[in-house]
Amino acid sequence: MKKLLIILFLLIGTSSFGQTFTQTFVDRCTGDVKVVNATFVNGSATVAFYNKVRTFTYAEFQSGVLQSWLLETYNWWNALSPCSTTTQQVQQAQQTAQAAQQAASTAASAASAASSAVANINIPSPPPVSTPSVPSSSTPPTTGGSTPSSSSSSSSSSSSSSSSEPKTETKTETKTETKTETKKEETKTEEKKEETKTEEKKEEKKEETKEEEKKEEEKKDEEKKEEKKEEKKKEEKKEEKKKTMNPVQIKADAMAMQNPMGGYNAAISFGASQSSIFGDVSYGANLMVFDNLRQATISLNRSKVIMDDSYNVEWIESIATSYGNNFGTQSISGSFMKLKPMGKKGTIGIGINYSYTFGTLIDTPMGSAGYNILYTNSYVFNGGKLLYSPAIIVAQTPISFTVGKGQSTATNDAMFILANSFTYRLTKRFTFNFGYTGIKSTNPLIPLISSFTIGSKLPF
């Protein structure tokens, strides 16, 4: 019954004329139409469906062997199609390999930058210790006090005799006219005083208003000065950030990525990265677009190098998030890695990842969680011009679940990844890179998947 429902769902039309068999399938992922023709000549027919070819007899056609083979091939394709979780896991594995190689180069650059920074630090020498001198004991000089001579002077008091004079009484007669004139003058002076007072008050008010206006102008000037100071501070902070950060590196890669079906798809990758002068913090962004213009991924990452007091690299923490669109099937994933550099012995690390898949082609959204264990190292050849960074990664996604329904599935299949990255420095600013990544899964349906990368980097 289940096979019958699948046949009815996939089958658009089936027609048989004599010894000719025709069946049409519609691919839910890409929307392509697949027409299967089987023309039986001398009792047999060769059928090609997706990447598989097989010869059937007419008796096998009548017994249903041909139909079951078509369904088996379609299920195989459906499990490895660009919309499948397998393809998304392969893409995540490739991103994990790139992140591991990036972390290895970050650790190497951070270690070299830290060692050069320590060598350039000037430690001031301590000042010479001087012994304090003990002063010699000396008798303080005696000071003799001289008593001033007191001279007594006798003052003679002279008595003055006052002669008595006779008093003359003068009678002045004041006229009323002079009184009235003096009163008028007094009133005039009072009026003048009041006028002067009012004028003084007006002048005081004018001065107060002028002072207030001056104060307001001064406040405005102070605010403008503060705004200018803040702008200067912001500009200084920006300049300091620019001084503490290395130039942005732009890279462009042309990739040939093998799909699970065995064929190759071309893709172009554009990336930008920037790190601090000491290499302790780095940021990156990457955009990958496939040649069919129906597959694209964009990712953001940040790496933080943790050092001890002696500027030795202890840990590297890397966090990344990405968004992908495969023929309308969308996915959002996030990952976190923690790596331990061991100097010349390389770098080991462990990471966890999560993925959420949704879209119109998926009946119910799906989620998955996994982990990866990696080892990577960097080797320098040809006088420092050639850098080789291999990475070995084991990735597993043991849990997959359907969002909203509570259904989950578990698997023991794992992916083994071998990533090889070669970087050749042509000039001080321009580098050329080449890479190969091989992915092999324990799932027998997934073949060995290879991808090749060629590109360049240029700082700005």
C-alpha positions as CSV (number, residue, x, y, z in Angstrom):
1,M,0.0,0.0,0.0
2,K,2.8,2.4,0.8
3,K,4.5,1.7,-2.5
4,L,1.3,2.3,-4.3
5,L,0.8,5.7,-2.6
6,I,4.4,6.7,-3.6
7,I,3.8,5.6,-7.1
8,L,0.5,7.6,-7.3
9,F,2.3,10.7,-5.8
10,L,5.3,10.5,-8.2
11,L,3.5,9.3,-11.2
12,I,2.1,11.9,-13.6
13,G,1.4,9.7,-16.5
14,T,2.1,6.1,-17.5
15,S,1.4,4.8,-20.9
16,S,2.3,1.5,-22.6
17,F,2.0,0.9,-26.3
18,G,3.0,-2.6,-27.3
19,Q,6.5,-3.1,-26.0
20,T,7.2,0.6,-25.1
21,F,7.0,1.8,-21.5
22,T,6.9,5.5,-20.5
23,Q,6.8,6.9,-16.9
24,T,7.2,10.5,-15.8
25,F,8.6,11.7,-12.5
26,V,8.6,15.3,-11.1
27,D,11.5,16.1,-8.8
28,R,10.2,17.9,-5.7
29,C,13.6,19.4,-5.0
30,T,14.7,20.9,-8.3
31,G,11.3,20.9,-10.1
32,D,12.9,19.0,-13.0
33,V,10.8,16.5,-15.0
34,K,12.3,13.1,-15.5
35,V,10.8,10.9,-18.3
36,V,11.7,7.2,-18.3
37,N,11.4,5.4,-21.6
38,A,11.8,1.7,-21.9
39,T,11.5,0.3,-25.4
40,F,11.7,-3.5,-25.4
41,V,13.6,-4.9,-28.4
42,N,14.0,-8.6,-28.6
43,G,12.5,-8.9,-25.1
44,S,14.8,-6.5,-23.3
45,A,15.2,-2.7,-22.7
46,T,17.9,-0.5,-21.3
47,V,16.6,2.1,-18.8
48,A,18.5,5.3,-17.6
49,F,17.2,7.0,-14.6
50,Y,19.2,9.8,-12.9
51,N,22.8,8.5,-12.8
52,K,21.9,4.8,-13.0
53,V,21.5,2.6,-16.0
54,R,20.1,-1.0,-16.0
55,T,18.8,-3.5,-18.6
56,F,15.4,-5.2,-17.9
57,T,13.6,-8.1,-19.6
58,Y,10.0,-7.8,-20.5
59,A,9.2,-10.4,-17.9
60,E,10.8,-8.2,-15.2
61,F,8.7,-5.3,-16.4
62,Q,5.6,-7.4,-16.0
63,S,6.6,-8.7,-12.6
64,G,7.2,-5.2,-11.3
65,V,11.0,-5.4,-11.0
66,L,11.4,-2.3,-13.2
67,Q,8.9,-0.3,-11.2
68,S,10.6,-1.2,-7.8
69,W,14.0,-0.2,-9.3
70,L,12.7,3.2,-10.3
71,L,11.3,3.8,-6.8
72,E,14.6,2.6,-5.3
73,T,16.6,4.9,-7.5
74,Y,14.3,7.9,-6.7
75,N,14.6,7.2,-3.0
76,W,18.4,7.1,-3.5
77,W,18.2,10.5,-5.3
78,N,15.9,11.9,-2.7
79,A,18.3,11.0,0.1
80,L,21.2,12.7,-1.7
81,S,19.4,15.6,-3.4
82,P,20.4,19.3,-2.8
83,C,17.3,19.5,-0.5
84,S,18.3,16.6,1.6
85,T,19.8,16.7,5.1
86,T,22.7,14.7,3.7
87,T,23.7,17.5,1.4
88,Q,23.4,20.0,4.2
89,Q,25.5,17.9,6.5
90,V,28.2,17.8,3.7
91,Q,28.1,21.5,3.4
92,Q,28.4,21.9,7.1
93,A,31.3,19.5,7.1
94,Q,33.1,21.7,4.4
95,Q,32.4,24.8,6.5
96,T,33.8,23.1,9.6
97,A,36.9,22.2,7.7
98,Q,37.4,25.8,6.5
99,A,36.8,27.1,10.0
100,A,39.4,24.7,11.4
101,Q,42.0,25.8,8.9
102,Q,41.1,29.4,9.6
103,A,41.5,28.8,13.4
104,A,44.9,27.2,12.7
105,S,46.1,30.2,10.8
106,T,44.7,32.5,13.5
107,A,46.6,30.6,16.2
108,A,49.8,30.8,14.2
109,S,49.5,34.5,13.6
110,A,48.5,35.2,17.2
111,A,51.5,33.3,18.5
112,S,53.9,35.1,16.2
113,A,52.3,38.5,16.9
114,A,52.4,37.9,20.6
115,S,56.1,36.8,20.6
116,S,57.0,39.9,18.6
117,A,55.0,42.1,20.9
118,V,56.8,40.7,23.9
119,A,60.2,41.2,22.2
120,N,59.3,44.9,21.6
121,I,58.3,45.6,25.2
122,N,60.9,47.8,26.9
123,I,61.2,46.9,30.6
124,P,62.6,49.9,32.5
125,S,65.7,49.2,34.7
126,P,65.2,49.8,38.4
127,P,66.9,53.1,39.7
128,P,70.2,52.7,41.7
129,V,69.8,52.3,45.4
130,S,71.4,55.2,47.3
131,T,72.4,55.0,51.0
132,P,71.2,58.0,53.0
133,S,74.1,60.1,54.5
134,V,74.1,60.6,58.3
135,P,74.5,64.3,59.3
136,S,77.4,65.1,61.7
137,S,76.5,66.3,65.2
138,S,77.4,70.0,65.8
139,T,76.7,72.3,68.8
140,P,74.2,74.9,67.9
141,P,75.6,78.4,68.2
142,T,74.7,80.4,71.3
143,T,72.9,83.7,70.6
144,G,73.4,86.4,73.2
145,G,70.5,88.7,74.0
146,S,71.2,92.4,74.4
147,T,68.9,94.4,76.7
148,P,67.9,97.6,75.0
149,S,68.6,100.7,77.0
150,S,65.5,102.4,78.3
151,S,65.5,106.2,78.2
152,S,63.2,108.0,80.4
153,S,62.0,111.3,79.3
154,S,60.1,113.7,81.4
155,S,57.3,115.5,79.7
156,S,56.4,118.8,81.1
157,S,52.7,119.7,81.2
158,S,51.9,123.2,80.2
159,S,48.8,124.7,81.6
160,S,46.9,126.9,79.4
161,S,44.7,129.6,80.7
162,S,41.6,130.2,78.8
163,S,40.5,133.7,78.4
164,S,36.9,134.3,78.6
165,E,35.3,136.2,75.7
166,P,32.0,137.9,75.7
167,K,29.1,136.2,73.8
168,T,27.2,138.2,71.1
169,E,23.7,137.2,70.2
170,T,22.8,137.7,66.5
171,K,19.2,137.5,65.5
172,T,18.6,136.5,61.9
173,E,15.3,137.1,60.4
174,T,14.4,134.6,57.6
175,K,11.9,135.6,55.0
176,T,9.2,133.3,53.7
177,E,10.4,133.6,50.2
178,T,13.7,132.0,50.9
179,K,11.9,129.1,52.7
180,T,9.7,128.4,49.7
181,E,12.7,128.5,47.3
182,T,14.6,126.1,49.4
183,K,11.6,123.7,49.5
184,K,11.2,123.8,45.8
185,E,14.9,123.1,45.3
186,E,14.6,120.2,47.7
187,T,11.6,118.7,45.7
188,K,13.5,119.1,42.5
189,T,16.5,117.4,43.9
190,E,14.3,114.6,45.2
191,E,12.7,114.2,41.7
192,K,16.1,114.1,40.1
193,K,17.2,111.5,42.6
194,E,14.1,109.4,41.8
195,E,14.8,109.8,38.1
196,T,18.4,108.8,38.5
197,K,17.2,105.8,40.6
198,T,14.8,104.7,37.9
199,E,17.4,105.1,35.3
200,E,19.9,103.2,37.4
201,K,17.3,100.4,37.8
202,K,16.7,100.3,34.0
203,E,20.4,100.2,33.4
204,E,20.7,97.4,36.0
205,K,18.0,95.5,34.3
206,K,19.6,96.0,30.9
207,E,22.9,94.8,32.4
208,E,21.2,91.8,33.9
209,T,19.6,90.9,30.6
210,K,22.9,91.4,28.9
211,E,24.5,89.2,31.5
212,E,21.9,86.5,31.0
213,E,22.3,86.7,27.2
214,K,26.0,86.3,27.7
215,K,25.5,83.4,30.0
216,E,23.2,81.7,27.4
217,E,25.8,82.4,24.7
218,E,28.5,80.9,26.9
219,K,26.3,77.9,27.6
220,K,25.8,77.4,23.9
221,D,29.5,77.8,23.3
222,E,30.2,75.3,26.0
223,E,27.7,72.8,24.5
224,K,29.2,73.3,21.1
225,K,32.6,72.7,22.5
226,E,31.4,69.6,24.3
227,E,29.9,68.3,21.1
228,K,33.1,69.0,19.3
229,K,35.0,67.2,22.0
230,E,32.6,64.2,21.8
231,E,33.1,64.1,18.0
232,K,36.8,64.3,18.5
233,K,36.7,61.5,21.0
234,K,34.6,59.4,18.6
235,E,37.1,60.1,15.8
236,E,40.0,59.3,18.1
237,K,38.3,56.0,19.1
238,K,37.7,55.1,15.4
239,E,41.4,56.0,14.7
240,E,42.5,53.9,17.7
241,K,40.4,51.0,16.4
242,K,41.9,51.4,13.0
243,K,45.3,51.4,14.5
244,T,44.6,48.3,16.5
245,M,43.1,46.4,13.6
246,N,45.0,45.0,10.6
247,P,43.8,45.8,7.0
248,V,40.7,43.9,5.7
249,Q,41.6,40.9,3.6
250,I,39.5,40.2,0.6
251,K,39.5,36.8,-0.9
252,A,37.8,35.2,-4.0
253,D,37.7,31.5,-4.6
254,A,36.5,29.4,-7.5
255,M,35.3,26.0,-6.3
256,A,34.4,22.8,-8.0
257,M,32.3,20.9,-5.4
258,Q,31.3,17.3,-6.0
259,N,27.7,16.6,-5.1
260,P,26.5,13.3,-3.5
261,M,25.3,12.1,-6.9
262,G,28.9,12.1,-8.3
263,G,28.8,15.2,-10.5
264,Y,30.5,18.5,-9.9
265,N,29.0,21.9,-9.3
266,A,30.9,25.1,-9.8
267,A,30.7,27.8,-7.2
268,I,32.2,31.2,-6.5
269,S,33.1,32.2,-3.0
270,F,33.7,35.8,-1.8
271,G,35.1,36.5,1.7
272,A,36.4,39.3,3.9
273,S,38.3,39.0,7.1
274,Q,40.0,41.3,9.6
275,S,42.1,40.6,12.7
276,S,43.6,42.7,15.4
277,I,47.3,43.6,15.4
278,F,48.1,41.1,18.1
279,G,45.9,38.5,16.3
280,D,43.7,37.9,19.4
281,V,40.4,38.8,17.7
282,S,39.4,38.1,14.1
283,Y,36.1,38.6,12.2
284,G,35.1,37.0,8.9
285,A,32.2,36.9,6.4
286,N,31.8,34.6,3.4
287,L,29.3,34.3,0.5
288,M,29.1,31.3,-1.8
289,V,27.0,31.2,-4.9
290,F,26.6,28.2,-7.2
291,D,26.6,28.2,-10.9
292,N,22.9,27.3,-11.1
293,L,22.0,30.5,-9.1
294,R,19.6,28.4,-7.0
295,Q,22.0,27.5,-4.3
296,A,23.7,30.0,-2.0
297,T,25.2,30.2,1.5
298,I,26.3,33.1,3.6
299,S,28.2,32.8,6.9
300,L,29.6,35.0,9.6
301,N,32.3,34.0,12.1
302,R,34.3,35.4,15.0
303,S,37.4,34.0,16.6
304,K,38.8,35.0,20.0
305,V,42.3,34.0,21.2
306,I,42.8,33.7,24.9
307,M,46.3,34.3,26.2
308,D,48.0,34.1,29.6
309,D,50.1,36.8,31.3
310,S,53.1,35.7,29.3
311,Y,51.3,36.2,26.0
312,N,51.1,32.5,25.4
313,V,48.1,31.2,23.5
314,E,45.9,29.1,25.7
315,W,42.6,28.6,23.9
316,I,40.9,29.7,20.7
317,E,37.1,30.1,20.7
318,S,35.3,30.3,17.4
319,I,31.6,31.0,16.8
320,A,29.9,31.0,13.4
321,T,26.4,31.2,12.0
322,S,25.3,30.5,8.4
323,Y,22.2,30.6,6.2
324,G,21.7,28.4,3.1
325,N,19.2,28.1,0.4
326,N,19.1,25.0,-1.8
327,F,16.4,25.1,-4.4
328,G,14.0,26.7,-1.9
329,T,14.9,24.5,1.0
330,Q,16.4,26.9,3.6
331,S,18.6,26.1,6.6
332,I,20.0,28.1,9.5
333,S,22.9,26.7,11.3
334,G,25.2,27.7,14.2
335,S,28.5,26.2,15.5
336,F,30.9,26.7,18.4
337,M,34.4,25.4,18.5
338,K,37.1,25.5,21.2
339,L,40.6,24.7,20.2
340,K,43.8,24.1,22.1
341,P,47.1,25.0,20.4
342,M,50.0,22.8,21.2
343,G,52.8,24.7,19.4
344,K,54.6,22.8,16.8
345,K,52.5,19.7,17.6
346,G,49.4,21.3,16.1
347,T,46.0,22.2,17.3
348,I,43.2,20.0,18.6
349,G,39.6,21.0,19.2
350,I,36.0,20.0,19.7
351,G,32.9,21.7,18.4
352,I,29.1,21.5,18.5
353,N,26.6,22.5,15.8
354,Y,22.9,22.9,15.3
355,S,20.9,23.1,12.1
356,Y,17.3,24.1,11.4
357,T,15.8,23.3,8.0
358,F,12.5,24.6,6.6
359,G,10.9,25.6,3.4
360,T,8.0,25.0,1.1
361,L,9.4,21.6,-0.1
362,I,9.5,20.2,3.4
363,D,6.3,19.1,5.0
364,T,7.5,19.9,8.6
365,P,10.6,21.8,9.7
366,M,13.5,19.6,10.9
367,G,16.3,20.1,13.3
368,S,19.6,18.3,13.9
369,A,22.4,18.5,16.5
370,G,25.9,17.2,16.2
371,Y,29.5,17.5,17.2
372,N,33.0,17.3,15.6
373,I,36.5,16.5,16.7
374,L,39.4,18.0,14.8
375,Y,43.1,18.2,14.5
376,T,45.0,20.7,12.4
377,N,48.5,22.0,11.9
378,S,50.5,24.5,9.8
379,Y,53.8,23.9,8.1
380,V,56.0,26.5,6.4
381,F,58.1,25.8,3.3
382,N,60.2,27.6,0.8
383,G,61.5,30.3,3.2
384,G,58.1,31.2,4.6
385,K,56.4,31.7,1.2
386,L,54.4,28.4,1.2
387,L,52.0,27.5,4.0
388,Y,50.4,24.1,4.2
389,S,47.5,23.6,6.6
390,P,46.0,20.1,6.8
391,A,43.0,19.3,8.9
392,I,41.5,16.0,10.0
393,I,37.9,16.1,11.2
394,V,35.4,13.5,12.4
395,A,31.8,14.9,12.4
396,Q,28.6,13.2,13.5
397,T,25.0,14.2,13.6
398,P,23.5,11.6,15.8
399,I,20.1,13.3,16.5
400,S,17.6,14.6,14.0
401,F,14.0,15.5,15.0
402,T,10.9,16.9,13.5
403,V,10.0,20.3,14.9
404,G,6.4,20.4,16.4
405,K,5.8,16.7,16.3
406,G,8.3,15.4,18.8
407,Q,9.5,12.7,16.4
408,S,13.3,12.1,16.5
409,T,15.7,9.7,14.8
410,A,19.1,8.6,15.8
411,T,22.0,7.4,13.6
412,N,25.5,6.1,14.1
413,D,26.8,7.3,10.8
414,A,29.8,9.6,10.9
415,M,31.8,11.7,8.3
416,F,35.5,11.7,8.0
417,I,37.0,14.9,6.5
418,L,40.4,15.5,5.2
419,A,41.1,19.1,4.3
420,N,44.3,20.4,2.7
421,S,45.0,24.0,2.2
422,F,48.0,25.5,0.4
423,T,48.8,29.2,0.5
424,Y,51.6,30.7,-1.5
425,R,52.7,34.3,-0.9
426,L,53.6,35.9,-4.2
427,T,54.2,39.4,-2.8
428,K,53.9,41.0,0.6
429,R,50.2,41.8,-0.1
430,F,49.1,39.2,-2.6
431,T,48.7,35.4,-1.8
432,F,47.5,32.5,-3.9
433,N,45.7,29.5,-2.3
434,F,44.7,26.1,-3.5
435,G,42.8,23.5,-1.5
436,Y,41.4,20.0,-1.6
437,T,38.7,18.5,0.7
438,G,37.7,14.9,0.8
439,I,34.6,13.7,2.7
440,K,33.8,10.0,3.3
441,S,30.7,8.9,5.2
442,T,30.0,5.5,6.8
443,N,26.6,5.7,5.2
444,P,26.9,3.3,2.2
445,L,24.6,5.5,0.1
446,I,27.0,8.5,0.2
447,P,30.1,8.1,-2.0
448,L,33.5,9.8,-1.5
449,I,32.8,13.5,-2.0
450,S,35.7,15.8,-3.2
451,S,35.9,19.5,-3.7
452,F,38.7,21.7,-5.1
453,T,39.3,25.3,-4.4
454,I,41.5,27.8,-6.1
455,G,41.7,31.5,-5.3
456,S,43.6,34.5,-3.9
457,K,43.7,36.9,-1.0
458,L,44.5,40.6,-1.1
459,P,44.6,43.0,1.9
460,F,43.1,46.5,1.7
